[in-house]
Amino acid sequence: MTQKEQMLRGNLYNPQDEQLAKEHLQAQTLLFQLNQLPPCQKQERVALIKQLFGKSGQNVWVEPYFMCDYGYNIQVGENFFANYHCVILDCAKVVIGDDVLFGPQVGVYTATHPLDAIQRSQGLESAKEVHIGNRVWIGAGARILPGVHIGDNTTIGAGSVVTGDIPANVVAAGNPCKVIRTLENESSPSAAGKQG
């Protein structure tokens, strides 16, 4: 099994592997181009984002300065927007649904390191997939840690550190991030009608 296969399966792997190093360099080259584009070159920016990401909807926008590891493990749906200084460490899949908004300085991290100090000193690491549902808003400066799943319609408060799964239809915030409010009734069509 190659080091890339080990990485994508969530096993320990060597990120300095020749194939992974080559793919990382390719991504960094695209990112350099993306982050140096003048603001008026919007079509070129979208084209580079689509080239970088493994999958994306028609309407996708990422403000500068954006960084990731490989790009091909990032999958975003329709109407994805990431504000300034977003970082996605995509050593495993990062799957993002439709109508998702990221505030500035949001970080999504799949990469993790062994607790065993010997393995860690050998440069080994592993990665766990992150899944973010539809119509999710991630507030400014939030950190989404490896293996996290966030349900549809949920809002993550600014500055939160999301260490575990967050269900659908809630507001969650804090460090560690916890549910502080349920939105199920407010987001339903019948509730909207009552309010109007």
C-alpha positions in Angstrom: 0.0 0.0 0.0 1.3 3.4 -0.9 1.8 6.3 1.6 -1.1 8.1 -0.2 -3.4 5.1 0.2 -2.4 5.0 3.9 -3.2 8.7 4.3 -6.6 8.4 2.6 -7.5 5.4 4.8 -6.7 7.2 8.0 -3.6 5.1 8.8 -0.2 6.5 9.9 1.8 7.6 6.9 4.9 9.6 6.0 4.0 13.0 4.5 7.5 13.3 3.1 6.8 10.4 0.7 7.8 11.3 -2.9 4.3 11.1 -4.4 2.7 13.1 -1.6 5.5 15.7 -1.7 5.0 16.1 -5.5 1.2 16.5 -5.1 1.7 19.0 -2.2 4.1 21.1 -4.4 1.5 21.1 -7.2 -1.2 22.4 -4.8 1.2 25.0 -3.4 1.9 26.3 -6.9 -1.8 26.7 -7.6 -2.3 28.4 -4.3 0.5 30.8 -5.0 -1.2 31.8 -8.3 -4.6 32.0 -6.6 -3.3 34.2 -3.8 -1.4 36.6 -6.1 -4.3 37.3 -8.5 -5.4 41.0 -8.7 -8.9 41.5 -7.3 -10.4 42.2 -10.8 -9.5 38.8 -12.1 -12.6 37.0 -10.7 -13.1 34.5 -13.5 -9.4 33.4 -13.3 -9.8 33.0 -9.5 -12.9 30.8 -9.8 -11.1 28.7 -12.5 -8.1 28.1 -10.1 -10.3 27.2 -7.2 -12.1 24.7 -9.4 -8.8 23.3 -10.6 -7.5 23.0 -7.0 -10.6 21.4 -5.4 -11.5 17.8 -6.0 -15.2 18.8 -6.5 -17.1 22.0 -6.4 -20.5 23.5 -7.4 -20.9 26.2 -10.0 -21.0 29.0 -7.5 -17.9 29.0 -5.3 -15.7 31.7 -3.9 -12.7 31.8 -1.7 -11.1 35.1 -0.6 -7.4 35.4 -0.3 -5.3 34.3 1.5 -6.3 30.7 1.2 -4.1 27.6 2.1 -4.6 23.9 1.9 -2.4 20.8 1.7 -3.5 19.0 -1.5 -6.8 20.5 -2.7 -8.1 17.3 -4.3 -9.5 16.1 -1.0 -11.8 19.2 -0.7 -15.3 18.8 -2.0 -17.7 21.7 -1.8 -21.3 22.0 -2.9 -23.2 24.9 -4.5 -22.8 28.5 -3.1 -19.7 27.9 -1.0 -18.0 31.0 0.4 -14.9 31.2 2.5 -13.8 34.6 3.8 -10.2 35.8 4.2 -7.4 33.7 5.6 -9.1 30.3 5.4 -7.0 27.2 6.0 -8.1 23.7 5.1 -5.6 20.9 5.9 -7.0 18.3 3.6 -4.9 15.2 4.2 -8.3 13.4 4.4 -11.5 14.3 2.7 -13.2 17.5 3.7 -16.8 17.3 2.4 -18.8 20.5 2.5 -22.5 20.8 1.5 -24.5 23.5 -0.3 -24.9 27.1 0.9 -22.1 27.0 3.4 -20.4 30.2 4.7 -17.0 30.4 6.4 -16.2 33.6 8.3 -12.6 35.0 8.2 -9.8 32.9 9.6 -11.7 29.6 9.8 -9.5 26.5 10.0 -10.6 23.0 9.0 -8.0 20.4 10.0 -8.0 16.7 9.1 -4.3 16.2 10.0 -3.3 14.8 13.4 -0.2 13.3 14.9 0.5 10.2 17.1 0.4 10.5 20.8 3.3 8.2 20.9 6.4 10.5 21.0 8.6 8.0 19.1 6.2 7.8 16.2 5.7 11.5 16.2 9.5 12.1 16.1 9.7 9.8 13.1 7.5 12.3 11.2 4.5 10.1 11.0 1.0 11.5 10.9 -2.6 10.5 10.2 -5.8 12.2 9.1 -9.6 11.9 9.8 -12.3 13.1 7.4 -14.4 16.2 8.2 -18.0 16.6 7.0 -19.9 19.8 7.1 -23.6 19.7 6.1 -25.8 22.0 4.0 -26.6 25.6 5.0 -24.0 25.7 7.7 -22.4 29.0 8.9 -19.0 28.7 10.5 -18.2 31.9 12.5 -14.9 33.8 12.3 -11.9 32.2 13.8 -13.6 28.8 14.4 -11.4 25.7 14.3 -12.9 22.4 13.1 -10.7 19.5 14.3 -10.1 16.1 12.7 -13.0 13.6 12.4 -15.7 16.2 13.1 -19.2 16.0 11.5 -21.5 19.1 11.5 -25.1 18.7 10.7 -27.3 20.7 8.3 -28.5 24.2 9.1 -26.1 24.6 12.1 -24.2 27.7 13.1 -20.8 27.5 14.8 -20.0 30.6 16.9 -17.0 32.7 16.2 -13.8 31.5 17.9 -15.2 28.0 18.7 -13.0 24.9 18.8 -15.1 22.1 17.5 -13.6 18.9 18.9 -16.6 16.5 18.4 -19.7 16.1 16.2 -22.3 18.8 16.2 -25.9 17.9 15.3 -28.2 19.6 12.7 -30.3 22.6 13.4 -28.4 24.1 16.3 -26.2 27.0 17.4 -23.0 25.7 19.0 -20.1 27.7 20.4 -17.2 27.6 22.8 -14.1 25.7 23.6 -14.8 22.9 23.4 -17.8 23.7 21.2 -21.2 22.8 22.6 -24.8 23.1 21.6 -26.3 26.3 23.2 -29.5 26.6 21.3 -31.8 24.4 19.1 -33.2 25.9 15.8 -35.5 23.1 14.7 -38.7 25.0 15.2 -37.4 28.3 13.9 -36.1 26.9 10.6 -39.3 25.0 9.7 -41.6 26.5 7.0 -44.6 26.5 9.4 -42.6 28.5 12.0 -41.5 31.0 9.4 -45.1 31.5 8.4 -46.1 32.2 12.0 -43.4 34.8 12.3 -44.3 36.6 9.1 
